[in-house]
Amino acid sequence: MTDNRQSNRPYIVCHMMSSVDGRIDCAMTEQIGDTEAYYNALDELKCDANLSGRVTMQMHTALPGTFRLPTLRR
C-alpha cells in the first residue's frame, strides 16, 4: 500500500469481513474462530479513523440489554 500521507491526499481503506455468499450477517461472524486476525490486520493498517455500523458498535461497545429512555414527568 502506498503511503498517501506523504502526498496529503485522503484515502479510504475498506476492510470488511463477510460470509462466502456475500451477506453481512453478524450471527455468522460469531461462528468464525479467528477474528483476532481481522482486528490485527486492521491495527496494522494504522488508519486515522474507523467507521463501523450500528450493529457492530453495539456488539463491541454497548452494555447488555436494551436501552430505554426514561419517561420525563412534567
C-alpha positions as CSV (number, residue, x, y, z in Angstrom):
1,M,0.0,0.0,0.0
2,T,1.3,3.4,-0.9
3,D,1.7,5.9,1.9
4,N,-0.7,8.7,0.8
5,R,0.0,10.7,3.9
6,Q,3.2,12.0,2.3
7,S,1.2,13.5,-0.6
8,N,-1.5,14.9,1.7
9,R,-4.2,13.1,-0.3
10,P,-7.0,11.4,1.6
11,Y,-7.7,7.7,1.0
12,I,-10.2,5.2,2.2
13,V,-9.4,1.6,3.2
14,C,-12.4,-0.8,3.1
15,H,-11.5,-3.6,5.4
16,M,-14.5,-5.9,5.7
17,M,-15.4,-9.4,6.8
18,S,-18.4,-11.2,5.2
19,S,-19.7,-14.6,4.6
20,V,-18.9,-16.7,1.5
21,D,-22.3,-15.9,-0.1
22,G,-21.6,-12.2,0.4
23,R,-24.2,-11.4,3.1
24,I,-23.1,-9.5,6.1
25,D,-24.7,-11.3,9.0
26,C,-23.5,-10.7,12.5
27,A,-24.8,-14.0,13.7
28,M,-22.3,-15.5,11.1
29,T,-19.4,-13.6,12.5
30,E,-19.9,-15.1,15.9
31,Q,-19.2,-18.5,14.4
32,I,-15.8,-17.5,13.0
33,G,-13.0,-18.9,15.1
34,D,-10.1,-16.5,14.4
35,T,-11.5,-12.9,14.5
36,E,-8.2,-11.7,16.0
37,A,-6.6,-11.9,12.6
38,Y,-9.2,-9.4,11.3
39,Y,-8.5,-6.9,14.1
40,N,-4.8,-7.4,13.9
41,A,-4.8,-6.6,10.2
42,L,-7.0,-3.5,10.9
43,D,-4.4,-2.4,13.5
44,E,-1.6,-2.8,11.0
45,L,-3.3,-0.5,8.5
46,K,-2.8,2.3,11.1
47,C,-5.8,4.3,9.8
48,D,-6.6,7.7,11.4
49,A,-10.3,6.8,11.8
50,N,-12.6,3.8,11.9
51,L,-16.2,3.7,10.8
52,S,-18.5,0.9,12.0
53,G,-22.2,0.3,11.6
54,R,-24.7,0.3,14.4
55,V,-24.8,-3.5,14.9
56,T,-21.0,-3.8,15.0
57,M,-20.7,-0.9,17.5
58,Q,-23.5,-2.5,19.6
59,M,-21.7,-5.8,19.7
60,H,-18.4,-4.3,20.8
61,T,-19.2,-1.3,23.0
62,A,-22.8,-1.4,24.3
63,L,-23.9,-2.6,27.7
64,P,-26.0,-5.7,27.8
65,G,-29.8,-5.3,27.5
66,T,-31.9,-2.7,25.7
67,F,-31.6,1.0,26.5
68,R,-34.9,2.5,27.5
69,L,-35.1,6.3,27.7
70,P,-36.7,7.3,31.0
71,T,-40.1,8.9,30.8
72,L,-39.9,12.6,31.7
73,R,-42.5,13.9,34.1
74,R,-44.0,17.4,33.7
